[in-house]
Amino acid sequence: MIRRARGTAKDLIVICILTLILLPFPVRDFRVTFLDVGQGDGIFLRGRGFSILADGGSSSVSDLGEDRLEPFLKSQAVTEVDYAIVSHGDQDHINGLEYLLGAESDIRIRNLVLPAAGRGDEIYEELGELAADQGTQVFWMETGDRIEAGNLTLVCLYPEDSQDSPSEERNDHSLVIRCDYGDFHLLLTGDMSAEGENAILSESDRKRQLAEISALKIAHHGSATASGEEWLDAISPMWAVISYGKNNRYGHPNARVVEALTERNITVFQTALDGAVTLRTDGKTIGWSTFLARENPD
C-alpha cells in the first residue's frame, strides 16, 4: 500500500517560496556599485550577461579581497568576472584584485585589462603573471580601445600607449573610461591628474564626449590635483561619486573639490559617508541608493 506523507504539498510550496527568496533575481538592468573599500577604489558593473570589476584595492582595509570583494561578489551570485580593469598600479586600486587573481579565491576572472601607458612597470608584469597562472587573458588598453559587453560599451579616452617615454608616476597611467548604456553615460577616472584632464580637453572630439556624461567618478579620491574648474564645466554631470576612507591621512576629499561640485549643483555621493553607492538604470531612467542613510547627500 502506498502511503502519502502528510503535508507534502504544503512542504513543497514552502520549499518553492524559500528557493525564490534565496536565489537572486536575474539582472534586467545595468547596475554600478561603488564599493566601500575604505581609502581606495572598487567599482562593480553588472548587466544582463556580464560582470566587470574596475579596480579593487585599499590602503586602509587589510585583506580587502578576501573579506570584502569576494563576499560581495558571492552575494551577487557572481563566481566569474568577465573583465577586471586596472586603472593603474597603485596598491589602493589593486591589492584586492591580486587576491581574486590568486589560487585561493573562488572567483574566476576571465580577462584582465591593464593600462598600456604602464608597460614595463614591474607591478603590471606581476599582475600578468598571476593572471597567466589562472588562465586569465591579459589585454593592454589605450585611447580608442573599447570593450563590448551586452548592451554596455566601454571606451578608453585616455591615455595613449607611451612605450617610448613611459611615466614613472603610476597615476599618469590611469585609464579614463566612458561607460555607455543607452542614454546613460558614466566616466571612470582612476587617479588621473589635471595634466590628463587638460590633455582630454585639448582635443575637440574627446571634449565633446565629456558633455554627454551623466555621472562622474571623481578622480584620485577627491584630491586637489584633479577635478579642475574647466574639467567640471566641460562635463557638467548631474551626479558624482567620491571613493575614500574616513579620516584618511591624505585629507581626501579636498575642500576645494567638494565646494566646486556643490557650486555646480552636482549631487555628490561619498563612500566614507554613504557606504556602498549603487546606481541602477535601464538606459533612460536612473536611480541611486546608498548602504548608509544620510540626511543630505548633496
MIFIGU-168750 format. One record per residue (C-alpha): residue number from 1; x, y, z. Coordinates in pm, whole numbers. Example, Ala and Ser with C-alpha at 12.3 -4.5 7.8 and 13.67 -1.06 7.14 Angstrom:
<atoms>
   pos       xx       yy       zz
     1     1230     -450      780
     2     1367     -106      714
</atoms>
This chain:
<atoms>
   pos       xx       yy       zz
     1        0        0        0
     2      126      342      -89
     3      110      592      194
     4      112      960      110
     5      315     1164      354
     6      103     1427      524
     7      180     1787      437
     8      383     1701      128
     9      213     1959      -93
    10      239     2225      178
    11      605     2147      235
    12      669     2170     -139
    13      511     2516     -153
    14      728     2632      139
    15     1041     2498      -32
    16      950     2677     -355
    17      893     3006     -171
    18     1226     2973       13
    19     1401     2898     -314
    20     1257     3213     -471
    21     1370     3417     -171
    22     1721     3277     -156
    23     1800     3279     -527
    24     1899     3620     -667
    25     1663     3767     -924
    26     1805     3784    -1276
    27     1966     4117    -1366
    28     1745     4304    -1611
    29     1905     4648    -1592
    30     2252     4797    -1562
    31     2390     4845    -1214
    32     2707     5010    -1089
    33     2816     4971     -727
    34     3088     5192     -587
    35     3201     4969     -304
    36     3306     5100       35
    37     3668     4985       28
    38     3800     5249      265
    39     4085     5453      115
    40     4081     5316     -237
    41     3861     5229     -533
    42     3643     4931     -615
    43     3364     4959     -873
    44     3141     4672     -984
    45     2946     4699    -1309
    46     2683     4441    -1391
    47     2422     4396    -1660
    48     2242     4115    -1831
    49     2506     3859    -1920
    50     2817     4039    -1797
    51     3006     4146    -1486
    52     3301     4387    -1468
    53     3521     4493    -1179
    54     3701     4824    -1223
    55     3983     4841     -969
    56     3968     4679     -627
    57     4215     4799     -370
    58     4255     4980      -40
    59     4533     5125      173
    60     4317     5119      487
    61     4131     4786      474
    62     4351     4479      516
    63     4257     4159      334
    64     4016     4354      114
    65     3989     4082     -149
    66     3911     3801       93
    67     3697     3998      339
    68     3502     4234      113
    69     3539     4184     -263
    70     3488     3808     -272
    71     3195     3808      -22
    72     3027     4089     -216
    73     3062     3906     -548
    74     2927     3585     -394
    75     2632     3778     -250
    76     2555     3879     -610
    77     2579     3513     -721
    78     2889     3601     -924
    79     3153     3332     -949
    80     3310     3459    -1271
    81     3405     3817    -1358
    82     3422     3883    -1731
    83     3663     4176    -1708
    84     3879     4309    -1427
    85     4007     4653    -1524
    86     4311     4803    -1354
    87     4307     5181    -1392
    88     4669     5195    -1270
    89     4905     5002    -1044
    90     4885     5172     -703
    91     4805     4932     -421
    92     4490     5116     -318
    93     4349     5012     -656
    94     4482     4658     -698
    95     4559     4468     -376
    96     4209     4321     -359
    97     4229     4222     -724
    98     4557     4047     -654
    99     4374     3819     -413
   100     4098     3745     -665
   101     4364     3656     -924
   102     4530     3416     -681
   103     4472     3046     -638
   104     4293     3084     -302
   105     3999     3279     -442
   106     3678     3108     -556
   107     3617     3387     -809
   108     3745     3339    -1164
   109     3848     3638    -1372
   110     3827     3572    -1743
   111     4006     3884    -1873
   112     4244     4128    -1710
   113     4272     4477    -1861
   114     4588     4678    -1788
   115     4686     5035    -1888
   116     4914     5031    -2192
   117     5078     5351    -2064
   118     5228     5144    -1782
   119     5401     4879    -1993
   120     5736     4792    -1841
   121     5635     4867    -1482
   122     5700     4559    -1272
   123     5363     4577    -1095
   124     5179     4507    -1421
   125     5417     4225    -1502
   126     5337     4069    -1165
   127     4964     4104    -1226
   128     5008     3949    -1570
   129     5190     3651    -1419
   130     4912     3598    -1163
   131     4660     3611    -1445
   132     4853     3363    -1660
   133     4871     3116    -1371
   134     4490     3115    -1354
   135     4429     3103    -1727
   136     4317     3466    -1740
   137     4365     3654    -2067
   138     4557     3984    -2043
   139     4482     4290    -2256
   140     4651     4630    -2267
   141     4417     4926    -2308
   142     4488     5272    -2453
   143     4298     5562    -2608
   144     4039     5446    -2860
   145     4016     5087    -2737
   146     3673     4959    -2644
   147     3501     4670    -2472
   148     3154     4550    -2573
   149     2964     4363    -2302
   150     2595     4305    -2358
   151     2437     4648    -2408
   152     2730     4820    -2238
   153     3017     4982    -2426
   154     3338     5090    -2255
   155     3555     5336    -2446
   156     3902     5446    -2334
   157     3951     5823    -2365
   158     4297     5842    -2207
   159     4594     5782    -2201
   160     4788     5682    -2509
   161     5036     5395    -2500
   162     5361     5571    -2402
   163     5616     5297    -2471
   164     5875     5547    -2597
   165     5870     5750    -2275
   166     5664     5572    -2008
   167     5588     5776    -1699
   168     5727     5653    -1369
   169     5430     5816    -1194
   170     5161     5547    -1188
   171     4878     5798    -1156
   172     4969     5907    -1510
   173     4883     5556    -1630
   174     4523     5596    -1512
   175     4270     5477    -1766
   176     3982     5717    -1826
   177     3688     5511    -1945
   178     3349     5622    -2068
   179     3074     5368    -1997
   180     2773     5392    -2230
   181     2445     5215    -2160
   182     2159     5354    -2366
   183     2129     5724    -2285
   184     2325     5684    -1962
   185     2696     5771    -1962
   186     2940     5722    -1673
   187     3303     5837    -1665
   188     3561     5641    -1465
   189     3883     5830    -1399
   190     4116     5631    -1174
   191     4371     5870    -1020
   192     4418     6091    -1324
   193     4570     6435    -1268
   194     4498     6784    -1401
   195     4751     6711    -1678
   196     4533     6426    -1802
   197     4222     6642    -1781
   198     4388     6912    -1990
   199     4502     6656    -2248
   200     4144     6536    -2296
   201     4005     6889    -2303
   202     4258     6990    -2570
   203     4101     6756    -2828
   204     3761     6859    -2957
   205     3631     6505    -3019
   206     3715     6382    -2670
   207     3591     6705    -2513
   208     3260     6660    -2698
   209     3221     6315    -2545
   210     3254     6464    -2197
   211     2943     6679    -2247
   212     2723     6367    -2255
   213     2841     6230    -1919
   214     2561     6174    -1666
   215     2770     6058    -1369
   216     3135     6115    -1283
   217     3369     5916    -1062
   218     3580     6191     -908
   219     3949     6135     -978
   220     4205     6046     -713
   221     3958     6023     -423
   222     3882     6396     -444
   223     4244     6509     -439
   224     4327     6875     -513
   225     4547     6756     -802
   226     4242     6692    -1022
   227     3879     6797    -1082
   228     3966     7141    -1214
   229     3706     7407    -1287
   230     3730     7370    -1666
   231     3705     6991    -1636
   232     3389     7004    -1426
   233     3234     7268    -1650
   234     3304     7061    -1963
   235     3136     6754    -1812
   236     2864     6919    -1603
   237     2740     6586    -1463
   238     2423     6552    -1258
   239     2589     6311    -1014
   240     2939     6246     -882
   241     3086     5978     -657
   242     3396     6017     -438
   243     3556     5700     -304
   244     3776     5747        3
   245     3832     5629      359
   246     3707     5815      662
   247     3974     6020      843
   248     4236     5928      583
   249     4583     6080      620
   250     4569     6248      278
   251     4286     6485      363
   252     4063     6346       87
   253     3837     6481      -38
   254     3986     6827      -77
   255     3754     7107       37
   256     3801     7294     -293
   257     3680     6995     -493
   258     3372     6944     -277
   259     3294     7316     -293
   260     3332     7321     -672
   261     3087     7030     -702
   262     2840     7193     -466
   263     2855     7526     -651
   264     2753     7344     -970
   265     2455     7176     -801
   266     2604     6830     -861
   267     2466     6565     -629
   268     2768     6410     -457
   269     2786     6064     -302
   270     3080     5979      -75
   271     3159     5620       21
   272     3306     5725      358
   273     2969     5878      450
   274     2720     5680      241
   275     2881     5335      240
   276     2843     5147      -85
   277     2669     5357     -351
   278     2463     5186     -622
   279     2304     5326     -936
   280     2053     5142    -1150
   281     1944     5237    -1498
   282     1752     5092    -1790
   283     1939     5329    -2018
   284     1684     5606    -1972
   285     1577     5643    -1610
   286     1837     5644    -1331
   287     1802     5561     -963
   288     2051     5577     -676
   289     2071     5402     -340
   290     2323     5402      -57
   291     2405     5142      205
   292     2406     5404      482
   293     2140     5670      533
   294     2243     6034      525
   295     2008     6328      565
   296     2154     6528      275
   297     2374     6354       15
   298     2439     6681     -174
</atoms>
